[in-house]
Amino acid sequence: MRRLRNHHIGIDQGDETLFSDFESDGEMWTGDGPRDRRRLIKFSGRYRTPPTVQVALSLWDMDAEHNIRAEVVAEEVTNLGFHLVFRTWGDSRIARVRMSWMAIGELAHAEDWAIDD
């Protein structure tokens, strides 16, 4: 469990289309080339410390004749943003993917102060 130090809690969220490879015979659809996609997401404001980020598939369009494999994660989370990542492997053919995300964390507030050494 993550405990927040005050009542200044910030929630940011979004829904991002990562790719649509079936339209152009892209790498995810043909199965050739890199098998991951990532997008840098910038939060709409600065968190006091890196927030907790949850990601989910909000749309997936996959070929049913092959194995369906996917990993969705948030990587390199900072107080300013993170990388939204989709991965697949093997013979999976992915036509398109949209991912949703939500960040929850502590915001800076007027009572914050720092002591300089």
C-alpha positions as MATLAB code, in Angstrom:
seq = 'MRRLRNHHIGIDQGDETLFSDFESDGEMWTGDGPRDRRRLIKFSGRYRTPPTVQVALSLWDMDAEHNIRAEVVAEEVTNLGFHLVFRTWGDSRIARVRMSWMAIGELAHAEDWAIDD';
ca = [
       0.000    0.000    0.000;
       1.209    3.475   -0.774;
       0.416    6.075    1.897;
       0.180    9.712    0.865;
       1.440   12.351    3.298;
      -1.412   14.819    2.846;
      -4.791   15.324    1.268;
      -3.344   16.846   -1.911;
      -3.834   13.862   -4.172;
      -3.568   14.245   -7.934;
      -5.158   11.932  -10.482;
      -4.234   12.216  -14.150;
      -5.427    9.915  -16.922;
      -5.451    9.380  -20.648;
      -6.226    7.047  -23.543;
      -3.576    6.693  -26.278;
      -3.610    4.916  -29.620;
      -0.154    3.333  -29.803;
      -0.333    1.994  -33.349;
      -2.581    0.847  -36.185;
      -0.324   -1.418  -38.251;
      -2.915   -3.314  -40.312;
      -3.557   -0.259  -42.505;
       0.070   -0.096  -43.675;
       1.241   -3.721  -43.219;
       3.341   -2.491  -40.308;
       5.668   -4.627  -38.188;
       3.147   -5.577  -35.518;
       0.727   -6.851  -38.152;
       3.252   -8.699  -40.329;
       5.243  -10.067  -37.380;
       8.560   -8.779  -38.726;
      10.715   -6.282  -36.856;
      10.452   -4.880  -33.331;
       7.680   -6.443  -31.244;
       7.099   -3.551  -28.871;
       5.842    0.003  -28.999;
       6.318    2.750  -26.452;
       5.100    6.294  -26.074;
       6.325    8.999  -23.715;
       3.421   10.305  -21.660;
       3.780   13.670  -19.919;
       1.547   14.354  -16.935;
      -0.581   17.504  -17.091;
       1.156   18.705  -13.911;
       4.126   17.821  -11.716;
       3.732   15.287   -8.923;
       5.698   15.720   -5.698;
       7.198   12.241   -6.160;
       6.697    9.622   -8.900;
       3.032    8.529   -8.798;
       1.575    5.057   -9.040;
       0.601    4.398  -12.666;
      -1.894    1.795  -13.832;
      -2.220    0.840  -17.511;
      -4.778   -1.248  -19.406;
      -5.760   -2.148  -22.943;
      -8.763   -0.068  -23.993;
      -8.788   -1.486  -27.541;
      -7.013   -4.454  -29.039;
      -7.501   -5.777  -32.527;
      -5.623   -9.054  -32.971;
      -5.510  -11.832  -35.529;
      -7.504  -14.803  -34.164;
      -5.590  -17.411  -36.189;
      -2.403  -16.904  -34.167;
      -1.609  -16.926  -30.468;
      -2.665  -13.762  -28.676;
       0.168  -12.536  -26.442;
       0.539   -9.113  -24.876;
       2.231   -7.303  -22.031;
       1.234   -3.741  -21.104;
       3.324   -1.782  -18.601;
       4.344    1.658  -17.393;
       8.132    2.062  -17.391;
      10.535    4.781  -16.245;
       7.915    6.559  -14.114;
       9.012    9.985  -12.851;
       7.127   12.889  -11.303;
       6.781   14.376  -14.822;
       5.720   11.350  -16.902;
       6.402    7.759  -17.958;
       6.695    5.411  -20.939;
       3.521    3.568  -21.936;
       4.682    0.187  -23.317;
       2.991   -2.601  -25.298;
       4.890   -5.830  -26.084;
       4.103   -9.020  -27.946;
       6.194  -11.965  -29.162;
       6.146  -15.134  -31.210;
       3.621  -15.387  -34.036;
       1.095  -12.926  -32.561;
      -0.250  -10.504  -35.163;
      -1.521   -7.221  -33.747;
      -3.572   -4.920  -35.971;
      -3.982   -2.013  -33.542;
      -3.791   -1.135  -29.875;
      -5.118    1.671  -27.711;
      -4.111    1.867  -24.039;
      -5.601    3.762  -21.140;
      -3.624    4.909  -18.114;
      -4.200    6.507  -14.730;
      -1.651    8.075  -12.386;
      -2.364    8.717   -8.698;
       0.082   10.508   -6.457;
       0.891   13.315   -4.107;
       0.922   16.878   -5.421;
       3.114   19.674   -4.169;
       1.283   22.277   -2.070;
       1.839   25.756   -0.657;
       2.981   24.458    2.740;
       5.963   22.613    1.235;
       9.312   24.125    2.090;
      12.891   22.994    1.979;
      15.818   23.736    4.247;
      19.028   24.570    2.408;
      22.245   23.275    3.959;
];
